[in-house]
Amino acid sequence: MNGITVCLLALCCCLSETQAQENNQDQKACCLSNPGCLMKELVSIGEKLGTMVEKQGTMGDNLRLMETRLQTSEKEVEELKKIIDGQPKVAFSVALRESGSGDTGPFNTNTPLQYKKVFSNTGNCYNPATGIFTATVKGMYYFRFTTMNNQANPPSSVVSLTKNGQSLATVWDHGSTDTNDSGSNAVVISLEVGDNVYVELWAKKLVYEDSNLYLTTFSGFLLFAM
């Protein structure tokens, strides 16, 4: 019993006496001769330690969960970067004349317009020597084309957006009492690699551009690959 008492002495205060009346305060302490009191105190300390260990375990679980979520988020960010970096970039915008004013046409047969002024040609899919856009990526594309009509003659203007020889959309204007007219049209279409898209000027029709930037234009870009 004496050995147990000595060990317990390190864990709690074992002095019990009545303080002076002027303190009017009682201090409770374990008595060396009362092993039951010491055991009770030890049990209390053990319970507190157990609670602390349990809380520490919970904090550890939460920390591991946060680390797992962080690793998952980092992987998702990396995947998004790969998708963005791997996304083909295709876009172009062109106008008919490099400078000045004048008509293009008329021709005896339907003729693809050769847009010489290149504002942009990311991916180099548009060929200014032919006026033809050739898809190098299978995907969904947006195309828009505009036309300017000089009514001075008066001429008529008819142009069609064409895919592999098939007309998809047309802009038309004819001579009237006004001086100039503009028109536009647009489509969203799917293309296979090698498909050709161009704007075709109808036979015996013409289009016009002005040095004040009244332009006849052709633009397009890849929305997403498929």
ZANUZA-773750 format. One record per residue: residue number from 1; residue in one letter; x, z, y of N, C-alpha, C in turn. Coordinates in steps of 0.001 Angstrom, whole numbers, plus 524288, in hexadecimal, padded with zeros to 5 digits. Each point is the difference from the previous one (the first is absolute). Layout:
N
   k r   n_x   n_z   n_y  ca_x  ca_z  ca_y   c_x   c_z   c_y
 NUM A     X     Z     Y     X     Z     Y     X     Z     Y
...
***
This chain:
226
   k r   n_x   n_z   n_y  ca_x  ca_z  ca_y   c_x   c_z   c_y
   1 M 80340 80000 7FB44 7FCC0 80000 804BC 8035A 80000 804E2
   2 N 80476 802EC 7FFD6 80358 8003B 8049F 80223 7FAA4 8015C
   3 G 80154 7FCD1 7FBDD 801FC 7FAB6 80107 7FC04 7FCA6 802C8
   4 I 7FB05 80052 7FE47 7FBC5 7FD05 8028F 7FF6B 801B8 8059A
   5 T 80050 80510 800D8 7FF45 8021F 8054B 80421 7FDEF 803B4
   6 V 804DC 7FFAF 7FE14 80449 7FE1A 80351 7FF20 7FA48 80182
   7 C 7FE35 7FCD3 7FC44 7FF00 7FA72 8011A 7FBA9 7FF4F 803F9
   8 L 7FBE8 8031F 7FF6A 7FB8F 7FF8E 80393 8015A 801D4 80573
   9 L 803FB 8033E 8005C 80179 80229 8050F 80193 7FBB3 803CC
  10 A 8021C 7FB83 7FDEC 801B2 7FBB1 8035B 7FB7E 7FCE3 80228
  11 L 7FB4C 800B6 7FDFE 7FB9C 7FCC2 8019A 7FC35 802AF 803B4
  12 C 80026 8051C 8005C 7FC47 80292 80389 80218 80528 801F1
  13 C 7FDC6 801C1 803FB 80178 8051F 8022B 7FD54 8043E 7FCD7
  14 C 8030F 803E0 7FE98 7FDEF 803F6 7FC70 80003 80570 80270
  15 L 7FF29 80049 804D2 7FFD2 8052C 8028E 7FA8A 800FE 801FC
  16 S 7FDD9 8047D 7FE78 7FAB1 80149 801A2 7FFE9 80580 80240
  17 E 7FED6 8003F 804CB 7FF80 8052D 80271 7FC84 7FFA5 804B3
  18 T 7FE6C 80449 801C5 7FC8B 80029 80485 80339 80051 804EE
  19 Q 7FF16 7FC97 80391 802D5 7FFFE 804EF 7FE12 80488 8036B
  20 A 802C6 800AE 803F1 7FEA1 80432 803AA 7FAB0 7FF02 8024B
  21 Q 7FD60 80426 80181 7FAA8 7FFA6 801F1 7FFC4 7FCCE 80504
  22 E 80466 80006 8032E 7FFC3 7FD0B 804DF 7FFA8 7FA1B 7FF0B
  23 N 8020E 7FDFC 7FB82 7FF67 7FA78 7FEB2 7FA6B 7FECF 7FE6F
  24 N 7FD8E 803CF 7FD80 7FA9F 7FF7F 7FE22 7FF60 7FAEF 7FCE4
  25 Q 8040C 7FED7 7FCE5 80002 7FB03 7FD30 80208 800EC 7FA88
  26 D 7FD58 7FDF5 7FC4E 80195 800A9 7FA90 80306 7FB34 7FE3E
  27 Q 80411 800CF 7FD45 802F4 7FBC5 7FD8D 7FF54 80069 7FA23
  28 K 7FEC5 7FBB7 7FDDD 7FF41 7FFC5 7FA61 804D6 7FD95 7FD8E
  29 A 801F7 80286 7FC36 804A3 7FE08 7FD4C 7FFAF 80166 7FA4C
  30 C 80306 7FD15 7FD06 8002F 8010C 7FA6D 80365 804B9 7FEFE
  31 C 7FE7A 802F3 7FC70 802FA 804AD 7FE8A 8034C 7FEC9 7FB3A
  32 L 804CE 801EC 8002B 80377 7FF17 7FB97 7FDD1 8023E 7FAF3
  33 S 7FCE2 80400 80087 7FDDD 8028E 7FB5C 7FAC8 7FDB7 7FE4D
  34 N 7FE60 7FB72 8029F 7FAE1 7FDAC 7FECB 800C4 7FA50 7FE61
  35 P 80152 7FF0D 7FB03 800D8 7FA98 7FE2E 7FB2D 7FC9B 80091
  36 G 7FB5D 80237 7FFC4 7FB2C 7FCE3 8009D 7FFB4 7FD84 80553
  37 C 8017B 802F8 803F5 7FFFC 7FDEA 80559 803D9 7FB82 80088
  38 L 80497 800A5 7FDA7 803F6 7FBE9 8003E 7FE2D 7FB02 7FD40
  39 M 7FD91 80084 7FB92 7FE1B 7FB84 7FD17 7FBD0 7FD09 80317
  40 K 7FCB5 80308 80296 7FBDE 7FD93 80329 80263 7FCC7 80463
  41 E 80412 80218 80266 80295 7FD3F 8043F 802B2 7FB10 7FDFE
  42 L 8025D 8008E 7FB60 8028F 7FB76 7FDA8 7FC21 7FBAC 7FEC2
  43 V 7FB82 80177 7FDE7 7FBF6 7FC27 7FECC 7FE50 7FD21 804ED
  44 S 7FF59 802F3 80451 7FE6D 7FDA3 804F8 80418 7FC11 801DC
  45 I 804FA 801AE 7FFAA 80436 7FC7A 8019E 80019 7FB22 7FC87
  46 G 7FF45 800C2 7FADF 7FFE8 7FB93 7FC69 7FBAC 7FC2E 8013A
  47 E 7FB68 8020E 8015E 7FB9C 7FC9B 80161 8013C 7FCD0 804E5
  48 K 80266 8028C 803D4 80168 7FD3A 804CC 80402 7FBB7 7FEE5
  49 L 803DA 8015F 7FCB9 803D8 7FC0D 7FE8B 7FD80 7FB74 7FD19
  50 G 7FC4A 80132 7FC8E 7FD4B 7FBE7 7FD24 7FD03 7FC65 8039D
  51 T 7FD6D 8024A 80401 7FD1A 7FCE0 803CD 803AF 7FC6D 80301
  52 M 80489 80224 8018B 803CF 7FCDD 802E0 8020A 7FB86 7FCA5
  53 V 80116 80115 7FB0B 801E4 7FBE8 7FC77 7FBE3 7FBC5 7FF4E
  54 E 7FAFE 801A4 7FFA1 7FBB9 7FC3E 7FF64 7FF83 7FC80 804D0
  55 K 80071 80267 804AB 7FFB1 7FCF9 804D0 80494 7FC3A 8005A
  56 Q 8049A 801DD 7FE6A 80491 7FCA5 80018 7FF4C 7FB5A 7FC51
  57 G 7FDA0 80111 7FB67 7FEF5 7FBBD 7FC60 7FC3C 7FC06 80236
  58 T 7FBE7 801EE 802BB 7FC3A 7FC76 80277 80295 7FCB0 80434
  59 M 80358 8027E 80329 802CD 7FD1E 80410 80389 7FBD8 7FD94
  60 G 8026D 80157 7FB96 8034B 7FC31 7FD57 7FCDA 7FB59 7FE0E
  61 D 7FB50 80114 7FDDA 7FC9C 7FBC5 7FE28 7FE63 7FC7B 80485
  62 N 7FE8B 8027A 8046D 7FE70 7FCEF 80497 8047E 7FCAD 80202
  63 L 804B5 80234 7FFEA 8048E 7FD17 801CE 8010B 7FB4F 7FC7A
  64 R 7FFA3 800CA 7FAE7 800D4 7FBA3 7FC61 7FBD3 7FBCD 800B7
  65 L 7FB17 801BB 80110 7FBC9 7FC42 800E8 8010E 7FCC7 804E0
  66 M 801D6 802A7 8042A 80141 7FD38 804DE 8047D 7FC2D 7FF26
  67 E 803DE 8018B 7FCE8 80460 7FC79 7FEE0 7FE22 7FB30 7FCFE
  68 T 7FC68 800D9 7FC4D 7FDDF 7FB9A 7FCF8 7FD01 7FC3D 80389
  69 R 7FCC2 80238 80385 7FD06 7FCB2 8039E 80399 7FD04 803A4
  70 L 80429 8028C 801CE 803B9 7FD6B 80375 802AA 7FB7F 7FD34
  71 Q 80194 800DE 7FB1A 80273 7FBD9 7FD01 7FC45 7FB74 7FF2B
  72 T 7FAF9 8013D 7FEF9 7FC11 7FBE3 7FF53 7FF58 7FCDF 80504
  73 S 7FFCA 802B8 8047D 7FF66 7FD5B 80507 804AD 7FC86 80122
  74 E 804A9 801EF 7FEC1 804AE 7FCDD 800E7 7FFEE 7FB10 7FCA8
  75 K 7FE2E 80070 7FB24 7FFA0 7FB6E 7FC9A 7FC18 7FC13 8022D
  76 E 7FB85 801FC 801FE 7FC0D 7FC86 8022C 8020D 7FD25 804C7
  77 V 802F3 802C6 8034C 8024F 7FD8D 804A1 803D0 7FBB8 7FE5A
  78 E 80325 80112 7FC0B 803BA 7FC1F 7FE1F 7FD34 7FB35 7FDE0
  79 E 7FBA9 800D9 7FD29 7FD02 7FB96 7FDE6 7FDB9 7FCBA 80468
  80 L 7FE00 8029B 8041A 7FDDB 7FD23 80478 80443 7FCD7 802B2
  81 K 804A7 80251 80081 80448 7FD2A 80268 80156 7FB21 7FCD8
  82 K 7FFFC 8008A 7FACE 8012B 7FB7F 7FCAF 7FBED 7FBBF 800B1
  83 I 7FB03 801AE 80063 7FBCA 7FC28 800AF 8008F 7FD2B 80532
  84 I 80106 80310 8042B 80074 7FDB4 80538 804C3 7FC77 80052
  85 D 80475 80203 7FE0C 804C9 7FCE6 8003F 7FFAB 7FB34 7FC80
  86 G 7FD12 80069 7FBBC 7FF96 7FBA2 7FC6A 7FBC7 7FC1D 8015D
  87 Q 7FCB1 8013F 803E0 7FBCC 7FC8A 80193 8023D 7FB1F 8029C
  88 P 7FEDE 7FB56 7FDF2 801E5 7FB36 80283 7FDE2 7FF98 80591
  89 K 80335 7FDF5 8036D 7FE87 7FF7D 80583 7FF93 7FA36 8014B
  90 V 7FB37 7FE43 80116 7FEF9 7FA88 8013D 7FC6E 7FFC3 804C0
  91 A 801C0 7FD6C 8041B 7FCCC 7FF59 804B8 8024B 7FB98 80349
  92 F 7FC9B 7FCF7 80277 801E3 7FBD0 8036E 7FBFD 7FEFB 80449
  93 S 801DC 7FDC7 80442 7FC9F 7FE6F 80457 802AD 7FB8D 802E2
  94 V 7FD2F 7FB96 800A2 80266 7FB4C 8022A 7FC3A 7FD41 803B0
  95 A 8022D 7FCB5 80364 7FCF2 7FCB7 8038D 80216 7FA68 7FFA5
  96 L 7FCF1 7FC44 801E5 80148 7FA7C 7FF25 804F8 7FE39 802C8
  97 R 8005C 800F4 80510 80437 7FDC9 80323 803F5 80437 8016B
  98 E 804F5 7FE8B 7FFF9 80404 803A9 801A3 7FFC9 800FB 805DD
  99 S 7FE25 7FC1C 802F6 7FF74 8009B 805AF 7FCA6 7FB8C 80222
 100 G 7FE3A 80092 804DA 7FD2C 7FBDF 802AD 7FA53 7FF83 7FE66
 101 S 7FD87 7FBF4 801F1 7FA82 7FEF6 7FEFC 7FF6B 7FAB4 7FD5C
 102 G 7FBB2 7FF4B 7FD23 7FF01 7FAE9 7FDC1 7FC7A 80029 7FB44
 103 D 7FE5D 7FB76 7FE50 7FCA4 7FF6A 7FB70 80341 7FF4E 7FB12
 104 T 7FDAF 80172 7FB9B 80214 7FEB4 7FADA 7FBCC 7FCE7 7FD31
 105 G 80147 7FB47 7FE55 7FC21 7FC7B 7FDD8 7FE57 7FC15 80426
 106 P 7FC75 7FC6A 7FE9B 7FD68 7FF9B 7FAE4 80358 7FD18 7FBF9
 107 F 7FEC0 800E8 7FAED 80285 7FD4B 7FBA4 7FBD3 7FD16 7FCF1
 108 N 80192 7FC37 7FD04 7FC37 7FCDC 7FD15 7FDC3 802D7 7FB3E
 109 T 802D6 803E5 7FE1D 7FE2E 80302 7FB72 8005C 805D2 80132
 110 N 7FD58 8030E 7FCD2 80084 805A7 80088 805B8 80192 7FF62
 111 T 801F7 80351 80393 8059A 80122 80037 800ED 805D5 800E5
 112 P 80355 80273 7FCD1 8016A 80574 80107 802C2 80071 80547
 113 L 7FE67 803C2 80318 8027A 800DD 8050C 80547 802AC 7FF37
 114 Q 803F4 7FE13 802B5 8053B 80249 7FFBB 800D8 8036C 804D6
 115 Y 7FF7F 8050A 7FF35 8009D 803C3 80443 805CE 8010A 800C7
 116 K 8020B 7FE89 80498 805A1 80025 800FC 801DB 8051E 80273
 117 K 7FCAF 80285 80308 80198 804CF 8029E 7FEF8 8049E 7FC54
 118 V 8041F 80270 7FE35 7FF86 80447 7FC30 800A8 80532 802D5
 119 F 7FBC5 80301 8003C 8004D 8054A 80242 80266 803D3 7FC15
 120 S 7FE7E 7FF71 7FB21 8021D 80353 7FBD6 7FF41 7FD38 7FACF
 121 N 80381 80144 7FC55 7FF9D 7FD95 7FACC 802A7 80394 7FBFC
 122 T 7FE14 804C2 7FFA1 80225 803CB 7FC51 7FEDF 7FE44 7FA6A
 123 G 8040F 7FFA7 7FCEB 7FF74 7FE19 7FAA5 80110 7FA33 7FF7E
 124 N 8004F 7FD31 80483 80136 7FA5D 80006 7FC66 7FCD2 7FC7A
 125 C 7FB03 80152 8000B 7FC3A 7FD16 7FCC9 7FDB0 7FB5A 802ED
 126 Y 8006D 80014 80539 7FE05 7FB96 80310 80476 7FC32 80104
 127 N 7FEDB 7FAEF 7FF4E 803E3 7FBDD 800CF 7FE87 7FCDA 804DC
 128 P 802E2 80096 80458 7FEA0 7FD24 804CB 800C6 7FA19 7FF81
 129 A 802F4 7FE44 7FC1E 800D8 7FA62 7FF41 7FB34 7FD55 7FDA8
 130 T 7FCC6 80313 7FD40 7FB59 7FDC2 7FD77 7FAE4 80262 8020E
 131 G 80051 8049F 80263 7FB47 802B2 801AD 7FD43 802E3 7FB9B
 132 I 80294 80084 7FB8F 7FD80 8023C 7FB54 80219 8057F 7FEE3
 133 F 7FC6A 80390 7FEF1 80157 80535 7FE25 7FFB9 7FFEE 7FA08
 134 T 8042C 801BC 7FD71 80033 8002C 7FA46 800A1 805A4 7FE39
 135 A 7FC55 801DC 7FCD8 8001C 80573 7FE40 8047D 800DC 7FC30
 136 T 80310 803FF 800F7 80425 80197 7FC67 7FE93 80513 7FD3B
 137 V 7FB88 80238 80176 7FE20 804E5 7FDAA 7FA3F 7FF5A 7FEAA
 138 K 7FE8A 80173 7FB4D 7FA7A 80000 7FE90 7FD4D 80484 802BF
 139 G 7FBBD 7FED4 802E1 7FD6C 80434 802D0 7FB6D 7FE28 8033A
 140 M 7FE10 80398 80333 7FBA9 7FEF2 80386 80236 7FF2E 80579
 141 Y 7FE70 7FBAE 8027A 8022E 7FE74 80509 7FBBC 7FF61 8041F
 142 Y 801A2 800CD 804E1 7FC9B 7FEF7 8048A 8024D 7FB70 80305
 143 F 7FCA2 7FC23 80162 801A4 7FB8A 80324 7FC35 7FF49 80490
 144 R 80244 7FE90 80473 7FCD3 7FEDB 8049E 80255 7FB33 802BD
 145 F 7FC87 7FC94 801E8 801D9 7FB65 802D4 7FC81 7FF0B 804B5
 146 T 80265 7FE02 80425 7FD22 7FEE1 804DA 80127 7FA63 801A9
 147 T 7FC97 7FDDF 80324 800EC 7FABF 80204 7FE80 7FFBE 805C4
 148 M 802DA 7FCD2 802DC 7FEE4 7FEF7 8057D 7FEA6 7FA41 80089
 149 N 7FBE5 7FED6 80301 7FE17 7FAAB 8008E 80068 7FE60 805BA
 150 N 802D8 7FBD4 800F9 80052 7FDCE 8053E 7FBA4 7FBF9 8009F
 151 Q 7FC60 80124 80376 7FB53 7FCBF 80082 800B7 7FB76 803D7
 152 A 804B7 7FF45 801E3 800B2 7FC25 80429 7FECB 7FA6D 7FE43
 153 N 800B8 7FEB5 7FAEC 7FF9C 7FA8A 7FE55 7FA68 7FDBF 7FFB0
 154 P 7FBD5 80241 7FDF6 7FFEB 8051D 7FD4F 800F6 7FF57 7FA21
 155 P 8032F 80342 7FD98 80105 7FFAC 7FA61 7FC7C 8039B 7FCED
 156 S 8007E 7FFB9 7FAE9 7FD81 803BF 7FC89 80432 8028C 7FCAA
 157 S 7FF50 8050C 7FECB 803C7 802E7 7FCDD 7FD52 80231 7FB34
 158 V 80227 7FEE3 7FB7C 7FE18 8023F 7FB1F 804BA 80164 7FCA8
 159 V 8008C 80507 7FE9C 80441 801B7 7FC9D 7FDBD 8038D 7FBC2
 160 S 8026F 7FFD3 7FB70 7FE37 8032D 7FB9B 80488 80300 7FDA5
 161 L 7FF11 804EB 7FEB5 803C1 802F5 7FCE9 7FF7A 7FE3A 7FA5D
 162 T 80456 7FEA0 7FDA8 7FFEC 7FD61 7FAEF 80387 802DF 7FC1F
 163 K 7FE0A 800B5 7FB3E 8030B 8025B 7FBC4 8006E 7FC0C 7FB93
 164 N 804B8 7FE60 7FEDE 800F9 7FC47 7FBC1 7FC76 7FB30 8005A
 165 G 7FF34 7FE24 804D4 7FCDE 7FB4F 800CC 7FA2F 800EF 80095
 166 Q 7FE3E 804E3 7FF80 7FA69 80138 80070 7FEF5 802C6 8052F
 167 S 7FC62 7FDE4 8031F 7FEAD 80268 804FF 7FD26 8052C 7FF31
 168 L 80198 80407 802F3 7FDA1 8052E 7FF97 7FCB9 80170 804C6
 169 A 801D2 7FE75 804A3 7FD38 80142 804D8 80181 7FBFA 8041E
 170 T 7FC5F 7FED8 80383 800D1 7FBD0 803CD 7FEAA 801D9 80580
 171 V 802DB 7FDE4 803D8 7FEC1 800AA 8058E 7FF1E 7FA8A 80245
 172 W 7FBC0 7FF71 802DD 7FE83 7FACF 801F3 7FE5C 80067 805B9
 173 D 80182 7FC15 8030D 7FE37 7FFAC 8056F 7FFF9 7FA42 80199
 174 H 7FC5D 7FE8D 80367 7FFA9 7FA86 801B1 7FFC7 7FFC5 805ED
 175 G 800B5 7FB54 80206 8001E 7FF3B 8059A 7FAD3 8015A 80293
 176 S 8005C 80270 80494 7FB4A 80157 802FF 80172 8002C 805C1
 177 T 7FCD1 80296 80310 800EF 80008 805A4 8042D 803E9 801A5
 178 D 8015A 803D0 7FC96 8040F 803C7 80183 8056D 7FDA0 7FF1A
 179 T 80403 802DD 801A1 8054D 7FDE7 7FFD8 802CB 8014B 7FAEA
 180 N 80000 804E6 7FE8E 802D1 801B6 7FB50 7FCB3 803D1 7FCDF
 181 D 800CF 7FFE3 7FAE8 7FD68 803BF 7FC7F 803F1 80217 7FC16
 182 S 7FF14 804D0 7FE3B 80319 8024B 7FBC5 7FC4E 801CB 7FBB6
 183 G 801EB 7FFDE 7FB3A 7FD01 801F1 7FB91 803A2 80271 7FC04
 184 S 7FDCE 80334 7FC8E 80344 80279 7FC01 7FCBF 80139 7FB35
 185 N 802BF 80102 7FBBA 7FD7A 8018F 7FB26 803FE 80306 7FCC6
 186 A 7FE35 802BD 7FBF7 8038C 80332 7FCD9 7FDC7 800BF 7FA8A
 187 V 8037E 80106 7FC40 7FE61 8010C 7FAA2 8039F 8041A 7FDA2
 188 V 7FE10 80296 7FBF1 80333 80352 7FC9F 7FF8A 7FDBD 7FA87
 189 I 80464 7FE7D 7FDB9 7FFE8 7FD4C 7FAF4 8045E 80210 7FC80
 190 S 7FF52 7FF37 7FAF6 8041C 8014C 7FC37 80338 7FB20 7FEEC
 191 L 80512 800BE 7FF76 8038A 7FBAF 7FEF0 8036B 8013A 7FB4C
 192 E 80114 7FC01 7FD00 803DD 80045 7FBDD 8053B 7FE1D 80228
 193 V 80430 8017C 7FD62 80523 7FE1D 8019B 80004 7FA06 7FFCD
 194 G 801AA 7FD88 8044B 8003A 7FA4B 8003C 7FB60 7FD7E 802AE
 195 D 7FBC9 80308 80107 7FB80 7FDCF 802CE 80193 7FE8D 8058F
 196 N 7FDC5 7FB9C 801EC 8012A 7FE21 80542 7FB41 800A5 8038E
 197 V 800FF 801E4 804BA 7FBE5 800A0 803F1 801E8 7FD72 8050E
 198 Y 7FCAE 7FCE2 8026A 80172 7FD5E 804D9 7FB0F 7FEB0 80312
 199 V 800CA 7FE7F 804EA 7FBAB 7FE53 80356 80035 7FA10 8005F
 200 E 7FBB4 7FD81 7FEAA 7FFCE 7FA4B 7FFC6 7FCD0 7FDDD 8048F
 201 L 8024E 7FC68 802D9 7FD4D 7FD3F 80438 7FD36 7FB4B 7FDAC
 202 W 7FB01 7FFAE 80136 7FCF3 7FBAD 7FDCC 801B5 7FAC9 80258
 203 A 7FEEE 7FBC8 7FD1C 8016E 7FABC 801C4 7FD4C 7FEB8 80526
 204 K 8030B 7FD7B 80380 7FE1A 7FE2A 80513 7FE3B 8046E 8039A
 205 K 801D4 804C1 7FEF8 7FEFD 8047F 8035A 80528 801EF 8023E
 206 L 7FFB1 80362 803E8 804CB 8020B 80253 7FF35 80596 801EF
 207 V 80464 80293 800DB 7FFFC 80542 8023E 803DC 80014 80483
 208 Y 7FFA8 8042B 80316 802D9 80028 804F5 8028E 80553 800B1
 209 E 80478 80006 802C4 80264 804E3 801C4 801AD 7FF65 805A4
 210 D 7FFDD 80455 802D3 8012A 80005 8058E 804A8 8038D 80114
 211 S 80326 7FE98 803D9 80499 80329 80156 7FE86 8055E 8021A
 212 N 7FB1F 800CA 80174 7FE22 80527 801B6 7FE89 80374 7FB56
 213 L 801CA 7FE75 7FB5B 7FF52 80304 7FB24 7FA6C 7FFDF 7FDF2
 214 Y 7FD1E 7FBE0 8012F 7FB23 7FEE6 7FD28 801A5 7FD2C 7FB0A
 215 L 8003D 802D7 7FBA9 802BF 7FE1B 7FB61 7FC57 7FEC1 7FB7F
 216 T 801FC 7FC9F 7FC94 7FDAE 7FF0F 7FAE7 80389 802BA 7FC08
 217 T 7FDFD 803F9 7FD50 8035B 8037B 7FCF1 7FE40 8005B 7FA4E
 218 F 8039E 80206 7FCDD 7FF21 800E0 7FA6B 80306 804F2 7FE8B
 219 S 7FD58 803D2 7FDB1 80276 804FD 7FEB2 7FE00 801F2 7FABF
 220 G 80323 80342 7FD85 7FE51 80254 7FB0B 803B5 80447 7FE4C
 221 F 7FE2F 80345 7FC69 8035E 80417 7FDCE 7FDC4 801F3 7FAD3
 222 L 8036C 80241 7FCF4 7FE8C 8023A 7FAF7 7FD67 80549 800D9
 223 L 7FB2F 8009C 7FE11 7FD66 8050D 80053 80217 803B2 7FBD6
 224 F 8001B 7FE35 7FB1A 80242 80312 7FBCD 80114 7FC6F 7FB51
 225 A 80403 80168 7FD15 8016F 7FCFC 7FB56 7FC60 8017B 7FB76
 226 M 7FF74 7FC6F 7FC4B 7FCA6 800F4 7FB78 80303 7FEA4 7FAFC
***
